[in-house]
Amino acid sequence: MAEFTWFKSSYSTNEDAACVEIAWHKSSYSSNEGPAECVEVAEITAAVLVRDSKDKGGPHLTFSPDGWQAFVAFAATAEV
């Protein structure tokens, strides 16, 4: 089972009840030992977000749901 990390919107305050949170989960291929090259994924209504787990505040990729499915299908068949 994936472990979720909740990320609260930077536009929210502690008094604001109408805040947005996103659940990130780490790739099942990630390791907690040694140098890890990991990605985290969050699914929201209209998009799939992908970020580097070592740089959570850094840039991220945004895919449409169809784009994400195409990317995963390609990655599953690509030769390294």
MDTraj code that builds the backbone (N, CA, C; nanometers):
import mdtraj as md
import numpy as np

residues = "MET ALA GLU PHE THR TRP PHE LYS SER SER TYR SER THR ASN GLU ASP ALA ALA CYS VAL GLU ILE ALA TRP HIS LYS SER SER TYR SER SER ASN GLU GLY PRO ALA GLU CYS VAL GLU VAL ALA GLU ILE THR ALA ALA VAL LEU VAL ARG ASP SER LYS ASP LYS GLY GLY PRO HIS LEU THR PHE SER PRO ASP GLY TRP GLN ALA PHE VAL ALA PHE ALA ALA THR ALA GLU VAL".split()
xyz = np.array([
    [0.0843, -0.1176, 0.0000],
    [0.0000, 0.0000, 0.0000],
    [0.0887, 0.1238, 0.0000],
    [0.0558, 0.2208, -0.0838],
    [0.1338, 0.3437, -0.0956],
    [0.1169, 0.4294, 0.0287],
    [0.2252, 0.4960, 0.0662],
    [0.2196, 0.5893, 0.1780],
    [0.1945, 0.7285, 0.1217],
    [0.0949, 0.7986, 0.1721],
    [0.0588, 0.9294, 0.1208],
    [0.1169, 1.0386, 0.2089],
    [0.1649, 1.1441, 0.1456],
    [0.2116, 1.2626, 0.2147],
    [0.1208, 1.3764, 0.1744],
    [0.0625, 1.4449, 0.2710],
    [-0.0304, 1.5540, 0.2408],
    [0.0464, 1.6837, 0.2309],
    [0.0165, 1.7605, 0.1277],
    [0.0788, 1.8886, 0.1010],
    [-0.0296, 1.9947, 0.1024],
    [-0.0190, 2.0914, 0.1932],
    [-0.1211, 2.1948, 0.2063],
    [-0.0889, 2.3125, 0.1150],
    [-0.1890, 2.3675, 0.0513],
    [-0.1723, 2.4808, -0.0379],
    [-0.1056, 2.5973, 0.0342],
    [-0.0132, 2.6629, -0.0352],
    [0.0547, 2.7789, 0.0239],
    [-0.0407, 2.8983, 0.0372],
    [-0.1569, 2.8911, -0.0250],
    [-0.2559, 2.9986, -0.0150],
    [-0.3456, 2.9815, 0.1075],
    [-0.3300, 2.8723, 0.1802],
    [-0.4130, 2.8469, 0.2978],
    [-0.3487, 2.9051, 0.4222],
    [-0.4326, 2.9403, 0.5180],
    [-0.3844, 2.9835, 0.6488],
    [-0.4379, 2.8851, 0.7520],
    [-0.3886, 2.8949, 0.8741],
    [-0.4366, 2.8056, 0.9796],
    [-0.5824, 2.8317, 1.0146],
    [-0.6313, 2.9532, 0.9871],
    [-0.7700, 2.9873, 1.0165],
    [-0.8635, 2.9565, 0.8993],
    [-0.8086, 2.9269, 0.7837],
    [-0.8871, 2.9078, 0.6615],
    [-0.9373, 2.7644, 0.6518],
    [-1.0675, 2.7466, 0.6576],
    [-1.1249, 2.6116, 0.6487],
    [-1.1348, 2.5646, 0.5041],
    [-1.1261, 2.6553, 0.4076],
    [-1.1426, 2.6196, 0.2667],
    [-1.0064, 2.6057, 0.1987],
    [-0.9183, 2.5233, 0.2552],
    [-0.7864, 2.5058, 0.1967],
    [-0.7827, 2.3828, 0.1056],
    [-0.6773, 2.3732, 0.0288],
    [-0.6601, 2.2624, -0.0645],
    [-0.5394, 2.1805, -0.0215],
    [-0.5540, 2.0500, -0.0175],
    [-0.4424, 1.9624, 0.0126],
    [-0.4309, 1.8571, -0.0971],
    [-0.3076, 1.8178, -0.1264],
    [-0.2807, 1.7182, -0.2292],
    [-0.2083, 1.6015, -0.1644],
    [-0.2480, 1.4790, -0.1974],
    [-0.1818, 1.3597, -0.1456],
    [-0.0786, 1.3111, -0.2461],
    [0.0476, 1.3142, -0.2062],
    [0.1570, 1.2647, -0.2894],
    [0.1899, 1.1225, -0.2459],
    [0.2169, 1.0354, -0.3409],
    [0.2670, 0.9037, -0.3032],
    [0.3916, 0.8720, -0.3839],
    [0.4852, 0.8028, -0.3172],
    [0.6149, 0.7730, -0.3746],
    [0.6088, 0.6468, -0.4588],
    [0.6889, 0.6430, -0.5631],
    [0.6969, 0.5261, -0.6501],
    [0.7277, 0.3999, -0.5706],
    [0.6635, 0.2897, -0.6064],
    [0.6904, 0.1621, -0.5386],
    [0.8294, 0.1105, -0.5703],
    [0.8965, 0.1668, -0.6699],
    [1.0328, 0.1276, -0.7038],
    [1.1361, 0.2053, -0.6232],
    [1.0930, 0.2982, -0.5398],
    [1.1836, 0.3795, -0.4599],
    [1.2327, 0.3026, -0.3386],
    [1.3522, 0.3379, -0.2968],
    [1.4120, 0.2754, -0.1792],
    [1.4358, 0.3820, -0.0739],
    [1.4228, 0.3456, 0.0517],
    [1.4523, 0.4383, 0.1602],
    [1.5984, 0.4310, 0.2024],
    [1.6766, 0.3445, 0.1380],
    [1.8174, 0.3276, 0.1719],
    [1.9040, 0.3731, 0.0555],
    [2.0187, 0.4330, 0.0877],
    [2.1133, 0.4727, -0.0156],
    [2.0623, 0.5887, -0.0981],
    [2.1409, 0.6245, -0.2010],
    [2.0965, 0.7348, -0.2866],
    [1.9748, 0.6922, -0.3679],
    [1.8668, 0.7589, -0.3466],
    [1.7418, 0.7212, -0.4130],
    [1.7098, 0.8189, -0.5240],
    [1.6688, 0.7670, -0.6370],
    [1.6199, 0.8493, -0.7466],
    [1.4709, 0.8216, -0.7563],
    [1.3931, 0.9014, -0.6871],
    [1.2511, 0.8721, -0.6697],
    [1.1633, 0.9813, -0.7276],
    [1.0447, 0.9400, -0.7644],
    [0.9419, 1.0352, -0.8032],
    [0.8211, 1.0154, -0.7137],
    [0.7455, 1.1218, -0.6974],
    [0.6189, 1.1164, -0.6260],
    [0.5105, 1.1639, -0.7211],
    [0.3924, 1.1054, -0.7069],
    [0.2807, 1.1346, -0.7954],
    [0.1588, 1.1740, -0.7119],
    [0.0854, 1.2741, -0.7598],
    [-0.0406, 1.3142, -0.6973],
    [-0.1457, 1.3247, -0.8075],
    [-0.2618, 1.2671, -0.7821],
    [-0.3707, 1.2754, -0.8785],
    [-0.4753, 1.3726, -0.8271],
    [-0.5082, 1.4694, -0.9106],
    [-0.6157, 1.5622, -0.8797],
    [-0.7203, 1.5475, -0.9892],
    [-0.8293, 1.6163, -0.9805],
    [-0.9413, 1.5965, -1.0722],
    [-0.9016, 1.6027, -1.2190],
    [-0.8299, 1.7049, -1.2589],
    [-0.8038, 1.7254, -1.4013],
    [-0.6597, 1.6983, -1.4417],
    [-0.5752, 1.6484, -1.3496],
    [-0.4342, 1.6329, -1.3831],
    [-0.3654, 1.5309, -1.2941],
    [-0.2485, 1.4882, -1.3394],
    [-0.1591, 1.4050, -1.2598],
    [-0.0295, 1.4844, -1.2460],
    [0.0151, 1.5051, -1.1227],
    [0.1354, 1.5830, -1.0941],
    [0.2493, 1.4880, -1.0599],
    [0.3702, 1.5198, -1.1054],
    [0.4876, 1.4368, -1.0796],
    [0.5993, 1.5287, -1.0331],
    [0.6694, 1.4886, -0.9241],
    [0.7808, 1.5686, -0.8738],
    [0.8935, 1.4789, -0.8260],
    [1.0104, 1.5374, -0.8083],
    [1.1277, 1.4695, -0.7542],
    [1.1109, 1.4626, -0.6030],
    [1.1188, 1.3440, -0.5459],
    [1.0966, 1.3302, -0.4015],
    [1.2069, 1.3955, -0.3189],
    [1.3230, 1.4207, -0.3794],
    [1.4327, 1.4851, -0.3068],
    [1.4230, 1.6378, -0.3116],
    [1.3380, 1.6904, -0.3992],
    [1.3224, 1.8350, -0.4156],
    [1.1736, 1.8679, -0.4203],
    [1.1065, 1.8478, -0.3080],
    [0.9609, 1.8603, -0.3026],
    [0.9101, 1.9993, -0.3380],
    [0.9893, 2.1005, -0.3146],
    [0.9484, 2.2369, -0.3468],
    [0.9910, 2.2806, -0.4855],
    [1.0607, 2.1941, -0.5560],
    [1.1112, 2.2275, -0.6890],
    [1.0053, 2.2136, -0.7965],
    [1.0488, 2.2152, -0.9212],
    [0.9544, 2.2062, -1.0323],
    [0.8853, 2.0707, -1.0374],
    [0.7717, 2.0671, -1.1041],
    [0.6999, 1.9405, -1.1218],
    [0.6429, 1.9346, -1.2634],
    [0.6084, 1.8153, -1.3056],
    [0.5435, 1.7945, -1.4348],
    [0.3941, 1.7814, -1.4123],
    [0.3165, 1.8263, -1.5085],
    [0.1713, 1.8131, -1.5036],
    [0.1247, 1.7422, -1.6293],
    [0.0523, 1.6315, -1.6119],
    [-0.0017, 1.5537, -1.7223],
    [-0.1534, 1.5580, -1.7176],
    [-0.2171, 1.5542, -1.8319],
    [-0.3611, 1.5283, -1.8345],
    [-0.3764, 1.3797, -1.7991],
    [-0.4925, 1.3357, -1.7525],
    [-0.5097, 1.1928, -1.7229],
    [-0.4767, 1.1032, -1.8428],
    [-0.5195, 1.1426, -1.9632],
    [-0.4885, 1.0638, -2.0831],
    [-0.3390, 1.0664, -2.1138],
    [-0.2767, 1.1829, -2.0962],
    [-0.1329, 1.1956, -2.1177],
    [-0.0542, 1.1090, -2.0225],
    [-0.0973, 1.1029, -1.8953],
    [-0.0309, 1.0196, -1.7957],
    [-0.0422, 0.8718, -1.8328],
    [-0.1603, 0.8288, -1.8744],
    [-0.1778, 0.6891, -1.9147],
    [-0.0878, 0.6554, -2.0328],
    [-0.0766, 0.7465, -2.1290],
    [0.0108, 0.7235, -2.2445],
    [0.1573, 0.7169, -2.2013],
    [0.1981, 0.8060, -2.1101],
    [0.3354, 0.8059, -2.0607],
    [0.3679, 0.6753, -1.9889],
    [0.2800, 0.6310, -1.9007],
    [0.3029, 0.5067, -1.8253],
    [0.3080, 0.3872, -1.9202],
    [0.2195, 0.3846, -2.0194],
    [0.2203, 0.2740, -2.1175],
    [0.3509, 0.2728, -2.1948],
    [0.3992, 0.3901, -2.2354],
    [0.5257, 0.3984, -2.3073],
    [0.6414, 0.3540, -2.2177],
    [0.6460, 0.4056, -2.0932],
    [0.7550, 0.3725, -2.0021],
    [0.7601, 0.2237, -1.9709],
    [0.6458, 0.1580, -1.9675],
    [0.6405, 0.0152, -1.9371],
    [0.6984, -0.0692, -2.0505],
    [0.6993, -0.0157, -2.1722],
    [0.7479, -0.0927, -2.2872],
    [0.8818, -0.0429, -2.3394],
    [0.9319, 0.0701, -2.2911],
    [1.0561, 0.1273, -2.3412],
    [1.1763, 0.0445, -2.2991],
    [1.2726, 0.0338, -2.3889],
    [1.3954, -0.0393, -2.3584],
    [1.4970, 0.0579, -2.3016],
    [1.5704, 0.0130, -2.2017],
    [1.6722, 0.0992, -2.1381],
    [1.8066, 0.0707, -2.1977],
])
top = md.Topology()
chain = top.add_chain()
for i, resn in enumerate(residues, 1):
    res = top.add_residue(resn, chain, resSeq=i)
    for name in ("N", "CA", "C"):
        top.add_atom(name, md.element.get_by_symbol(name[0]), res)
traj = md.Trajectory(xyz[None], top)
